[in-house]
Amino acid sequence: MEQLKKKDNIIFCGLFIFLVASSFVNHDVYAFTVRYDSLLIFLVLCVLALPYLAEDIRGRNADLIMTAATIVLSAVFVLITGSGYGAVFIPSDLALIAYVSGKLKLKQGSVLCLSFTGACPVILWYSHVRWSYNFNMAGFAFMLMAYFAMILVEEWRDGAPAFLSDHKAYFKWVIFITAFILSMLYHSRTVMAGMLGFAAVYLLFGMTVRHRWVRRLLFFLASAGAVLFTAAYVWIAETVGNARFLYKDVFSGREAIWRELWGAFLASPLTGIGSAYELKSFEIFEVHNGMFDILVVHGIIVFMLVLILMYRRFEKVYIDKAEDKGNQESGLHKLDETSRLALAAAFSMMFTSWFENYFTVPPYSIFFMTFIMMADRRVYLDLLSFRADVV
């Protein structure tokens, strides 16, 4: 198990590289491999979890217990609702992501490898690849590549050109603004909202002081808030009526889907409606909201387990276990630049979940996990800096 633990960075980077290569180079390859990516991610994460299971079982680790419960209940409810067997991997993968990302610590070389791999497909996409993909997916891909490129600019130190090292902030904002303009050209309102969310979170995390209620509010808005948004969206559509933005109707069909799914879910809240449910308001079963998808398909119990696991994972990003209890309770934290970028990117992916299910499905779920681990790797407390600023 110790040998496996020593190779965990290599295994994870291998999974990441495979997902990028199979998803963003050729659409036909993506259409084939994406059907098996959830299973692949599940198996790899199970392997990465192995070195920690014995100790956590003995210690009755809460995260491990909830992860196991999520996997078991998802499988049981899939059988009860008659869902496709592959549906079990969506909440199970998210639970494993929350658990394993707290164990696996990225090394500097791995961060460079992951950020370069995540950014480099942009060269192909600028030329021709994007035209064979859905415009929303293309906008989302440009967004993620921009985030990885910004982290690469920040992390590239040894051998970096002087003009890059001396003007990192300039290059990062140029990358961000370029990706945002591309999202506008694609009329991808979901990506535009996600990138605005990134900018807001990034600027907020640049503050020296972040009280607990602020970050908890952010997490609530990005997760449970996405579910509440669907209900509000339906109510507004029925009350206000339609309007147009970027040549599209603001209410272009999601309100009908979400209205129908809320009705079906309330009839089976514990087990969910399953992925085999036949929508009457749309030609295929597509929820268009990541957190709402988990709630509706898998039920309230699985949803709450995933939500709690994700919340606990985000909370741990802010807590340095080496610090004493008193400093942890103070709620005063400071993030370095890489952590700010990565954490803002993770929140940005969750905010796009208000209109799409991207961060909950492959390959994006692993990108989401990558951002969380990049953020966790560089977190530190800095009360002395805070006091100096105050004085």
C-alpha positions as CSV (number, residue, x, y, z in Angstrom):
1,M,0.0,0.0,0.0
2,E,2.9,2.4,0.7
3,Q,4.1,1.8,-2.9
4,L,0.6,2.7,-4.2
5,K,0.6,5.8,-2.1
6,K,3.9,6.9,-3.6
7,K,2.5,6.5,-7.1
8,D,-0.8,8.2,-6.4
9,N,0.2,11.4,-8.2
10,I,1.3,9.5,-11.3
11,I,-1.9,7.5,-11.3
12,F,-4.1,10.6,-11.0
13,C,-2.1,12.5,-13.7
14,G,-2.5,9.5,-16.0
15,L,-6.3,9.6,-15.5
16,F,-6.4,13.3,-16.1
17,I,-4.3,13.2,-19.3
18,F,-6.4,10.3,-20.7
19,L,-9.7,12.3,-20.0
20,V,-8.3,15.4,-21.7
21,A,-7.0,13.5,-24.7
22,S,-10.1,11.5,-25.2
23,S,-12.5,14.3,-24.6
24,F,-11.0,17.4,-26.3
25,V,-9.1,16.2,-29.4
26,N,-11.8,14.4,-31.4
27,H,-15.5,14.4,-30.9
28,D,-16.0,10.8,-32.2
29,V,-13.5,9.6,-29.7
30,Y,-15.2,11.6,-27.0
31,A,-18.6,10.2,-27.9
32,F,-17.3,6.7,-27.5
33,T,-15.2,7.0,-24.3
34,V,-17.5,9.3,-22.3
35,R,-19.9,6.3,-21.9
36,Y,-17.2,4.5,-19.9
37,D,-15.5,7.4,-18.1
38,S,-17.8,7.3,-15.0
39,L,-16.8,3.7,-14.5
40,L,-13.2,4.4,-15.1
41,I,-13.1,7.3,-12.7
42,F,-14.9,5.1,-10.1
43,L,-12.3,2.3,-10.4
44,V,-9.3,4.7,-10.3
45,L,-10.6,6.6,-7.3
46,C,-11.2,3.3,-5.5
47,V,-7.6,2.3,-6.2
48,L,-6.4,5.6,-4.9
49,A,-8.5,5.2,-1.7
50,L,-7.1,1.8,-0.9
51,P,-4.0,2.9,1.2
52,Y,-6.3,4.8,3.6
53,L,-9.1,2.4,4.1
54,A,-7.7,0.2,6.9
55,E,-6.9,3.2,9.1
56,D,-10.1,5.0,8.4
57,I,-12.2,1.9,9.0
58,R,-10.5,1.5,12.4
59,G,-11.0,5.1,13.2
60,R,-14.6,5.1,11.9
61,N,-13.8,8.0,9.7
62,A,-17.0,10.0,9.0
63,D,-16.1,10.8,5.4
64,L,-15.4,7.2,4.6
65,I,-18.7,6.1,6.2
66,M,-20.7,8.7,4.2
67,T,-18.9,7.8,1.0
68,A,-19.7,4.1,1.4
69,A,-23.3,4.9,2.3
70,T,-23.6,7.0,-0.9
71,I,-22.3,4.2,-3.1
72,V,-24.5,1.6,-1.5
73,L,-27.7,3.6,-1.4
74,S,-27.2,4.9,-4.9
75,A,-26.9,1.2,-6.1
76,V,-30.0,0.2,-4.1
77,F,-32.1,3.1,-5.4
78,V,-31.0,2.5,-9.0
79,L,-32.4,-1.0,-8.7
80,I,-35.6,0.2,-7.1
81,T,-36.2,2.9,-9.8
82,G,-35.1,0.7,-12.7
83,S,-32.4,3.2,-13.7
84,G,-29.5,2.4,-16.0
85,Y,-26.7,0.9,-14.0
86,G,-24.4,3.6,-15.0
87,A,-26.4,6.2,-13.0
88,V,-24.9,4.9,-9.8
89,F,-21.5,6.3,-10.7
90,I,-22.5,10.0,-10.7
91,P,-23.2,10.4,-7.0
92,S,-20.6,7.7,-6.1
93,D,-17.9,9.5,-8.1
94,L,-18.6,12.8,-6.4
95,A,-18.5,11.1,-3.0
96,L,-15.2,9.5,-3.8
97,I,-13.9,12.8,-5.2
98,A,-14.6,14.4,-1.8
99,Y,-13.0,11.5,0.1
100,V,-9.9,10.9,-2.1
101,S,-9.1,14.6,-2.7
102,G,-8.6,15.0,1.0
103,K,-6.0,12.2,1.0
104,L,-4.1,12.7,-2.2
105,K,-1.5,15.6,-2.0
106,L,-0.4,17.1,-5.3
107,K,3.3,17.7,-5.7
108,Q,4.7,20.7,-7.6
109,G,5.5,18.7,-10.7
110,S,2.0,17.2,-10.7
111,V,0.5,20.7,-10.6
112,L,2.5,21.8,-13.5
113,C,1.7,18.6,-15.5
114,L,-2.1,19.0,-14.7
115,S,-2.3,22.7,-15.5
116,F,-0.3,22.3,-18.7
117,T,-2.4,19.3,-19.9
118,G,-5.6,21.2,-19.1
119,A,-4.5,24.3,-21.0
120,C,-2.7,22.9,-24.0
121,P,-5.8,21.7,-26.0
122,V,-6.7,25.4,-26.6
123,I,-4.3,25.5,-29.5
124,L,-6.4,22.9,-31.4
125,W,-9.7,24.4,-30.3
126,Y,-8.8,27.8,-31.7
127,S,-8.3,26.2,-35.1
128,H,-11.0,23.7,-35.7
129,V,-11.9,21.1,-33.1
130,R,-14.5,23.2,-31.4
131,W,-16.8,23.3,-34.4
132,S,-17.7,19.6,-34.0
133,Y,-18.9,20.2,-30.4
134,N,-22.0,21.7,-28.9
135,F,-21.5,25.5,-28.5
136,N,-22.2,25.3,-24.7
137,M,-19.6,22.6,-24.3
138,A,-17.2,24.6,-26.4
139,G,-17.6,27.6,-24.3
140,F,-17.2,25.5,-21.1
141,A,-14.0,24.0,-22.5
142,F,-12.5,27.4,-23.3
143,M,-13.4,28.5,-19.7
144,L,-11.7,25.5,-18.1
145,M,-8.6,25.8,-20.4
146,A,-8.4,29.4,-19.3
147,Y,-8.4,28.5,-15.6
148,F,-5.7,25.9,-16.1
149,A,-3.6,28.3,-18.2
150,M,-3.9,31.0,-15.4
151,I,-2.7,28.4,-12.8
152,L,0.1,27.4,-15.2
153,V,1.3,31.0,-15.5
154,E,1.3,31.3,-11.7
155,E,3.1,28.0,-11.1
156,W,5.7,28.1,-13.9
157,R,8.8,29.4,-12.2
158,D,11.9,27.4,-13.1
159,G,12.8,28.3,-16.7
160,A,9.9,30.6,-17.3
161,P,10.6,33.5,-19.7
162,A,11.4,36.8,-17.9
163,F,8.5,38.7,-19.5
164,L,6.1,36.0,-18.2
165,S,7.5,36.0,-14.7
166,D,7.5,39.8,-14.5
167,H,4.0,40.3,-15.7
168,K,2.0,37.3,-14.4
169,A,-1.0,39.3,-13.4
170,Y,-1.3,40.9,-16.8
171,F,-1.1,37.5,-18.6
172,K,-3.7,35.9,-16.3
173,W,-6.2,38.6,-16.9
174,V,-5.6,38.6,-20.7
175,I,-6.3,34.8,-20.6
176,F,-9.5,35.3,-18.6
177,I,-10.8,38.2,-20.7
178,T,-10.1,36.3,-23.9
179,A,-12.0,33.3,-22.7
180,F,-14.9,35.5,-21.6
181,I,-15.1,37.2,-25.0
182,L,-15.2,33.7,-26.6
183,S,-18.1,32.7,-24.3
184,M,-19.9,35.8,-25.5
185,L,-19.2,34.9,-29.2
186,Y,-20.7,31.5,-28.5
187,H,-23.7,33.1,-26.8
188,S,-22.9,30.7,-23.9
189,R,-24.8,32.5,-21.1
190,T,-24.0,29.6,-18.7
191,V,-20.2,30.1,-19.2
192,M,-20.5,33.8,-18.9
193,A,-22.3,33.5,-15.5
194,G,-19.7,30.9,-14.4
195,M,-16.8,33.2,-15.3
196,L,-18.3,36.2,-13.6
197,G,-18.7,33.9,-10.5
198,F,-15.0,33.1,-10.9
199,A,-14.0,36.7,-10.9
200,A,-16.2,37.5,-7.9
201,V,-14.9,34.6,-5.8
202,Y,-11.3,35.3,-6.8
203,L,-11.5,38.9,-5.8
204,L,-13.2,37.9,-2.5
205,F,-10.5,35.4,-1.7
206,G,-7.9,38.1,-2.2
207,M,-9.1,39.7,1.0
208,T,-7.0,39.0,4.1
209,V,-10.1,38.2,6.2
210,R,-12.8,35.7,5.2
211,H,-15.2,34.9,8.0
212,R,-16.8,31.5,8.1
213,W,-20.3,32.7,7.2
214,V,-19.0,34.2,3.9
215,R,-17.5,31.0,2.6
216,R,-20.4,29.0,3.9
217,L,-22.8,31.3,2.1
218,L,-20.7,30.9,-1.1
219,F,-20.9,27.1,-0.8
220,F,-24.7,27.2,-0.1
221,L,-25.3,29.4,-3.2
222,A,-23.1,27.1,-5.4
223,S,-24.6,23.8,-4.3
224,A,-28.0,23.8,-2.6
225,G,-28.7,27.2,-4.1
226,A,-28.6,25.6,-7.5
227,V,-31.6,23.4,-6.5
228,L,-33.5,26.3,-5.0
229,F,-32.8,28.3,-8.2
230,T,-34.8,25.8,-10.3
231,A,-37.9,26.4,-8.2
232,A,-37.4,30.1,-8.4
233,Y,-36.8,29.9,-12.1
234,V,-40.1,28.1,-12.7
235,W,-42.0,30.6,-10.5
236,I,-40.5,33.6,-12.3
237,A,-41.2,32.1,-15.7
238,E,-44.8,31.6,-14.8
239,T,-45.1,35.1,-13.2
240,V,-43.1,37.4,-15.4
241,G,-43.2,35.8,-18.8
242,N,-40.4,35.5,-21.4
243,A,-37.7,38.0,-22.5
244,R,-34.7,37.8,-24.8
245,F,-31.0,38.0,-24.1
246,L,-28.1,37.4,-26.5
247,Y,-30.6,36.5,-29.3
248,K,-32.2,33.8,-27.1
249,D,-35.3,33.5,-25.0
250,V,-34.4,33.8,-21.3
251,F,-36.9,31.1,-20.6
252,S,-36.2,28.6,-23.4
253,G,-37.6,25.3,-22.0
254,R,-35.8,24.6,-18.8
255,E,-38.8,25.9,-16.8
256,A,-41.0,23.2,-18.3
257,I,-38.4,20.5,-17.6
258,W,-37.9,21.6,-14.0
259,R,-41.6,22.0,-13.3
260,E,-42.2,18.5,-14.5
261,L,-39.2,17.1,-12.5
262,W,-40.2,18.8,-9.3
263,G,-43.7,17.2,-9.6
264,A,-42.2,13.7,-10.2
265,F,-39.6,14.1,-7.5
266,L,-42.1,15.1,-4.8
267,A,-43.9,11.8,-5.5
268,S,-40.7,9.8,-4.8
269,P,-38.5,11.9,-2.6
270,L,-36.5,9.1,-0.9
271,T,-35.5,7.0,-3.8
272,G,-35.7,9.7,-6.6
273,I,-37.3,9.1,-9.9
274,G,-34.3,7.3,-11.5
275,S,-32.6,8.0,-14.8
276,A,-35.1,5.9,-16.8
277,Y,-37.8,8.5,-16.2
278,E,-39.3,9.6,-19.5
279,L,-39.6,13.3,-19.8
280,K,-42.8,14.7,-21.4
281,S,-41.4,18.2,-21.7
282,F,-38.2,17.3,-23.6
283,E,-37.1,14.6,-26.1
284,I,-34.3,13.2,-23.9
285,F,-33.8,12.9,-20.2
286,E,-31.6,16.0,-19.4
287,V,-32.0,17.9,-16.1
288,H,-29.7,20.8,-17.0
289,N,-28.7,21.3,-13.4
290,G,-26.0,19.2,-11.6
291,M,-27.2,19.3,-8.0
292,F,-30.9,19.1,-9.0
293,D,-30.0,16.1,-11.1
294,I,-28.6,14.3,-8.1
295,L,-31.6,15.2,-6.0
296,V,-34.2,14.2,-8.5
297,V,-32.6,11.1,-9.9
298,H,-31.2,9.6,-6.6
299,G,-33.4,11.1,-3.9
300,I,-33.0,13.3,-0.9
301,I,-30.8,10.9,1.2
302,V,-28.1,10.5,-1.5
303,F,-28.3,14.2,-2.2
304,M,-27.7,15.2,1.4
305,L,-24.8,12.7,1.7
306,V,-23.1,14.2,-1.4
307,L,-23.9,17.8,-0.2
308,I,-22.4,17.1,3.3
309,L,-19.3,15.4,1.9
310,M,-18.7,18.3,-0.5
311,Y,-19.2,20.8,2.3
312,R,-16.8,19.1,4.6
313,R,-14.2,18.9,1.8
314,F,-14.5,22.7,1.1
315,E,-14.3,23.5,4.8
316,K,-11.1,21.5,5.1
317,V,-9.5,23.6,2.4
318,Y,-9.5,26.5,4.8
319,I,-8.1,24.7,7.9
320,D,-4.4,24.0,8.4
321,K,-4.3,21.1,10.8
322,A,-0.9,22.2,12.0
323,E,-2.4,25.4,13.5
324,D,-3.8,25.4,17.0
325,K,-7.5,25.1,17.7
326,G,-7.9,28.8,18.7
327,N,-6.5,30.1,15.4
328,Q,-8.8,27.7,13.5
329,E,-11.8,28.9,15.3
330,S,-11.0,32.6,14.6
331,G,-12.1,32.2,11.0
332,L,-9.2,34.4,9.7
333,H,-7.5,32.9,6.7
334,K,-5.4,34.0,3.8
335,L,-4.8,32.1,0.5
336,D,-1.9,32.4,-1.8
337,E,-2.4,33.0,-5.5
338,T,-2.6,29.5,-6.7
339,S,-5.2,28.6,-4.1
340,R,-7.3,31.6,-5.0
341,L,-7.3,30.7,-8.7
342,A,-8.0,27.0,-8.1
343,L,-10.7,27.6,-5.5
344,A,-12.4,30.2,-7.6
345,A,-12.3,27.8,-10.6
346,A,-14.0,25.0,-8.5
347,F,-16.7,27.4,-7.4
348,S,-17.1,28.6,-11.0
349,M,-17.8,25.0,-12.1
350,M,-20.4,24.7,-9.4
351,F,-22.1,28.0,-10.4
352,T,-22.4,26.7,-14.0
353,S,-24.4,23.8,-12.5
354,W,-27.3,26.2,-12.1
355,F,-27.9,25.7,-15.9
356,E,-25.9,22.6,-16.7
357,N,-24.7,19.4,-15.0
358,Y,-21.0,19.8,-16.1
359,F,-19.2,19.5,-12.8
360,T,-21.0,16.3,-11.8
361,V,-20.1,14.2,-14.9
362,P,-16.9,13.1,-16.6
363,P,-14.5,14.4,-17.7
364,Y,-15.4,17.6,-15.7
365,S,-15.8,15.9,-12.4
366,I,-12.1,15.1,-12.4
367,F,-11.2,18.7,-13.4
368,F,-13.4,19.8,-10.4
369,M,-11.4,17.4,-8.2
370,T,-8.1,18.8,-9.6
371,F,-9.0,22.4,-8.7
372,I,-9.9,21.4,-5.2
373,M,-6.6,19.6,-4.6
374,M,-4.7,22.5,-6.1
375,A,-6.4,24.8,-3.7
376,D,-5.9,22.6,-0.7
377,R,-2.2,22.2,-1.4
378,R,-1.4,25.9,-0.9
379,V,-3.7,27.0,1.9
380,Y,-2.2,28.6,4.9
381,L,-3.3,30.7,7.9
382,D,-1.7,34.1,8.3
383,L,-3.0,35.9,11.5
384,L,0.3,37.9,11.8
385,S,-0.3,39.4,8.3
386,F,-3.9,40.2,9.3
387,R,-2.8,42.0,12.5
388,A,-0.1,43.9,10.6
389,D,-2.6,45.1,8.0
390,V,-5.0,46.2,10.8
391,V,-2.2,48.1,12.6
